[in-house]
Amino acid sequence: MAQEAVEAVRDLAAEGAEQYERWRERVLSTPEGQQAYEEESAKLDLWLQLVEARQEAGLTQAELAERLGVSQAQVARLERRGYESYTLNSLRRYVAALGDGYRLEITLRTPASSLTG
């Protein structure tokens, strides 16, 4: 009985993965979909980039918070997956607190339609 339940879970996981791949292919099939997907992906990945940079710098959240003059909870909020209330100033301060060798880069993309029209 337990084995059947495990097999059922595996089937649901595989089905979900297949559905996601079909959805992703549909979204990426148009330039607009590709752009939207890349933008959302970049926003969702920002938290991970911040955490990895802090860890690479050898800092804990508490140590970074001390450098920033804020609470550890505020650093945790910035590093939370799905957080979207970043300001340019907060990102600049965060990166500066990591120390030498870290920098914030922003890329602006010009819509292709404005280049041809």
C-alpha positions in Angstrom: 0.0 0.0 0.0 2.7 2.5 0.9 4.6 1.7 -2.3 1.5 2.5 -4.4 1.3 5.8 -2.7 4.9 6.6 -3.4 4.4 5.6 -7.1 1.3 7.8 -7.3 3.3 10.8 -6.0 6.1 10.2 -8.5 3.5 10.1 -11.3 2.0 13.4 -10.2 5.4 15.0 -10.0 6.3 13.8 -13.5 3.0 15.0 -14.8 3.5 18.4 -13.2 7.0 18.7 -14.7 5.6 17.8 -18.2 2.8 20.4 -17.8 5.4 23.1 -16.8 7.6 22.3 -19.8 4.6 22.6 -22.2 3.6 25.9 -20.6 7.2 27.2 -20.8 7.5 26.2 -24.4 4.3 28.1 -25.2 5.4 31.2 -23.3 8.9 31.2 -25.0 7.4 30.7 -28.5 6.9 34.5 -28.9 9.3 37.4 -28.4 6.9 39.0 -26.0 6.6 35.8 -24.0 10.4 35.4 -23.9 10.8 39.0 -22.6 8.2 38.6 -19.9 9.7 35.3 -18.8 13.2 36.7 -18.7 12.1 39.7 -16.6 10.1 37.6 -14.1 13.0 35.1 -13.9 15.5 37.9 -13.2 13.3 39.3 -10.5 12.8 36.0 -8.8 16.5 35.2 -9.0 17.7 38.5 -7.5 17.2 37.2 -3.9 19.4 34.2 -4.7 22.1 36.4 -6.2 22.1 38.5 -3.0 22.4 35.5 -0.7 25.1 33.9 -2.8 27.1 37.2 -2.9 26.8 37.6 0.9 27.9 34.0 1.5 30.8 34.4 -1.0 31.9 37.5 1.0 31.9 35.3 4.1 29.2 37.3 5.9 26.2 36.3 7.9 23.0 38.2 7.7 23.8 39.6 11.2 27.2 40.8 10.1 25.9 42.4 6.9 23.1 44.0 8.9 25.7 45.5 11.2 27.6 47.0 8.3 24.3 48.4 6.9 23.2 49.8 10.3 19.9 47.8 10.1 18.5 44.7 11.8 19.2 41.2 10.7 15.4 40.9 9.9 15.7 43.7 7.3 18.6 41.8 5.6 16.5 38.6 5.7 13.6 40.5 4.1 15.8 41.7 1.2 17.0 38.1 0.7 13.6 36.6 0.8 12.4 34.8 -2.3 9.7 36.8 -4.1 10.5 40.1 -2.4 9.9 42.8 -4.9 10.2 46.1 -2.9 13.8 46.7 -3.6 14.9 50.3 -4.2 18.0 51.2 -6.2 19.4 52.8 -3.0 18.8 49.6 -0.9 20.5 47.5 -3.5 23.4 49.9 -3.8 23.9 49.9 0.0 23.6 46.1 0.2 26.3 45.6 -2.5 28.6 48.2 -1.0 28.3 46.5 2.4 29.6 43.3 0.9 33.0 44.9 0.5 35.5 45.5 -2.3 35.1 43.6 -5.5 31.3 43.6 -5.5 29.3 45.9 -7.8 25.7 46.4 -8.9 25.1 46.3 -12.6 21.8 47.3 -14.3 21.1 46.5 -17.9 18.5 48.5 -19.9 17.0 46.9 -22.9 15.6 48.9 -25.7 12.4 47.4 -27.2 13.0 46.0 -30.7 9.9 47.7 -32.0 11.3 51.2 -31.2 14.4 50.4 -33.3 12.5 49.5 -36.4 9.8 52.1 -36.3 
